[in-house]
Amino acid sequence: MVLYGCPPGSHSNVAFEHISYRELVARGFSTMDVTAITFCEENNIPVVVFKMLEPGNISKALCGDQVGTLIDQSGRSN
């Protein structure tokens, strides 16, 4: 699972591989509760949103491989 959003003035979705907590909230994503996002941000806890039922994805996420969307302090890398 990758988070998608529409850039301002666009009608097409953009996939996010890496996004900051602040941008996540600003764009109105509802994949996580705002309280949970704030807790992770304040405690510098990175979050990975991915398809848990996809075979191998849990192992990939635990090993640090790119799977889904990384949410952290630094934000987008793409």
Backbone as numpy.savetxt, mean C-alpha at the origin, in Angstrom:
# Nx Ny Nz CAx CAy CAz Cx Cy Cz
-2.57 -8.41 -4.66 -3.41 -7.25 -4.66 -2.52 -6.02 -4.66
-2.80 -5.13 -5.54 -2.09 -3.86 -5.63 -3.13 -2.77 -5.49
-2.80 -1.71 -4.78 -3.71 -0.58 -4.65 -3.74 0.20 -5.96
-4.93 0.64 -6.34 -5.10 1.43 -7.55 -5.75 2.76 -7.20
-5.41 3.80 -7.92 -6.02 5.11 -7.73 -5.98 5.89 -9.02
-6.84 6.88 -9.12 -6.89 7.73 -10.31 -6.15 9.03 -10.05
-5.19 9.37 -10.89 -4.54 10.68 -10.75 -5.56 11.79 -11.01
-5.39 12.96 -10.40 -6.31 14.08 -10.64 -6.46 14.37 -12.13
-7.69 14.51 -12.58 -7.96 14.83 -13.98 -7.88 13.64 -14.91
-7.74 12.43 -14.36 -7.62 11.24 -15.18 -8.76 10.28 -14.86
-9.12 9.46 -15.83 -10.16 8.46 -15.62 -9.58 7.05 -15.63
-8.26 6.93 -15.69 -7.64 5.62 -15.70 -6.97 5.35 -14.35
-6.94 4.09 -13.97 -6.33 3.68 -12.71 -4.82 3.58 -12.83
-4.14 3.90 -11.73 -2.69 3.78 -11.64 -2.41 2.79 -10.52
-1.53 1.82 -10.78 -1.16 0.84 -9.76 -0.06 1.42 -8.88
-0.19 1.22 -7.58 0.83 1.68 -6.64 1.59 0.48 -6.08
2.89 0.43 -6.32 3.73 -0.60 -5.71 4.26 -0.10 -4.38
4.31 1.22 -4.20 4.89 1.83 -3.00 4.20 3.17 -2.79
3.64 3.38 -1.60 2.92 4.61 -1.30 3.13 4.97 0.17
3.12 6.25 0.48 3.29 6.67 1.87 1.95 6.63 2.59
2.01 6.60 3.93 0.79 6.63 4.73 -0.01 7.89 4.41
0.67 9.02 4.34 0.01 10.31 4.11 -0.72 10.34 2.76
-0.05 9.83 1.72 -0.68 9.82 0.40 -1.86 8.85 0.38
-1.73 7.74 1.10 -2.82 6.76 1.19 -4.07 7.42 1.76
-3.91 8.16 2.85 -5.05 8.85 3.48 -5.56 9.97 2.58
-4.65 10.75 1.99 -5.03 11.87 1.14 -5.83 11.42 -0.07
-5.51 10.24 -0.60 -6.22 9.72 -1.77 -7.52 9.02 -1.39
-7.78 8.87 -0.09 -9.05 8.30 0.36 -9.18 6.79 0.22
-8.05 6.08 0.17 -8.12 4.63 0.11 -8.79 4.10 1.37
-9.65 3.11 1.24 -10.34 2.56 2.40 -9.95 1.12 2.65
-8.75 0.72 2.21 -8.31 -0.65 2.44 -7.96 -0.87 3.90
-7.65 0.20 4.61 -7.32 0.12 6.03 -8.04 1.22 6.79
-8.34 0.96 8.04 -8.92 1.94 8.93 -7.90 3.06 9.17
-8.35 4.31 9.21 -7.45 5.45 9.39 -6.69 5.34 10.72
-7.34 4.81 11.75 -6.67 4.63 13.04 -5.51 3.65 12.91
-5.72 2.57 12.18 -4.66 1.57 11.97 -3.51 2.17 11.16
-3.84 2.96 10.15 -2.81 3.62 9.33 -1.98 4.56 10.20
-2.66 5.35 11.03 -1.98 6.30 11.91 -1.08 5.58 12.90
-1.56 4.48 13.47 -0.76 3.69 14.41 0.51 3.18 13.73
0.37 2.63 12.53 1.53 2.11 11.80 2.51 3.23 11.46
1.99 4.39 11.06 2.85 5.52 10.72 3.61 6.00 11.95
2.91 6.18 13.07 3.55 6.69 14.28 4.59 5.74 14.84
4.42 4.45 14.59 5.34 3.44 15.11 6.29 2.89 14.05
6.30 3.56 12.87 7.18 3.19 11.77 7.06 1.71 11.40
5.81 1.24 11.28 5.54 -0.16 10.92 5.13 -0.20 9.45
5.97 -0.77 8.58 5.58 -0.88 7.17 4.45 -1.89 7.01
3.60 -1.67 6.02 2.46 -2.54 5.74 2.55 -2.98 4.29
2.27 -4.25 4.05 2.20 -4.76 2.68 0.78 -5.27 2.44
0.12 -4.74 1.43 -1.22 -5.18 1.04 -1.05 -6.08 -0.17
-1.51 -7.34 -0.04 -1.33 -8.30 -1.13 -2.44 -9.35 -1.09
-2.56 -10.12 -2.18 -3.53 -11.21 -2.25 -3.00 -12.37 -1.42
-3.58 -12.56 -0.25 -3.11 -13.57 0.67 -3.34 -15.00 0.15
-4.38 -15.20 -0.64 -4.71 -16.54 -1.11 -3.94 -16.94 -2.37
-3.18 -16.01 -2.94 -2.34 -16.33 -4.11 -1.19 -17.21 -3.64
-1.04 -18.42 -4.19 0.03 -19.31 -3.73 1.41 -18.65 -3.77
2.14 -18.73 -2.66 3.49 -18.22 -2.58 3.60 -16.77 -2.12
2.48 -16.03 -2.10 2.55 -14.61 -1.76 2.97 -14.35 -0.32
2.52 -15.16 0.61 2.90 -14.95 2.01 4.40 -15.12 2.18
4.95 -16.16 1.59 6.41 -16.39 1.66 7.17 -15.25 1.01
6.68 -14.78 -0.14 7.35 -13.67 -0.83 7.35 -12.42 0.04
6.20 -12.12 0.65 6.10 -10.92 1.49 7.03 -11.03 2.70
7.09 -12.19 3.32 7.96 -12.39 4.48 9.43 -12.30 4.12
9.76 -12.66 2.89 11.17 -12.61 2.45 11.55 -11.24 1.90
10.60 -10.32 1.86 10.89 -8.96 1.39 10.78 -8.78 -0.11
10.28 -9.79 -0.81 10.10 -9.67 -2.26 8.93 -8.72 -2.55
8.96 -8.10 -3.74 7.88 -7.20 -4.15 6.63 -8.02 -4.42
5.62 -7.80 -3.61 4.32 -8.44 -3.83 3.27 -7.46 -3.30
2.32 -7.10 -4.12 1.31 -6.15 -3.67 1.82 -4.73 -3.57
1.32 -4.01 -2.56 1.68 -2.60 -2.37 2.34 -2.41 -1.00
3.48 -1.74 -0.99 4.18 -1.40 0.26 3.73 -0.02 0.70
3.28 0.07 1.96 2.87 1.34 2.56 3.84 1.65 3.68
4.54 2.79 3.59 5.50 3.17 4.63 5.70 4.67 4.65
6.71 5.13 5.39 6.98 6.57 5.53 7.45 7.22 4.22
8.26 6.49 3.46 8.93 7.13 2.32 8.06 7.34 1.09
7.06 6.51 0.88 6.16 6.72 -0.24 6.57 6.05 -1.52
5.98 6.51 -2.59 6.12 5.88 -3.91 7.52 5.88 -4.46
7.84 4.77 -5.12 9.12 4.70 -5.82 8.92 4.59 -7.32
7.64 4.53 -7.78 7.41 4.40 -9.23 6.87 5.64 -9.84
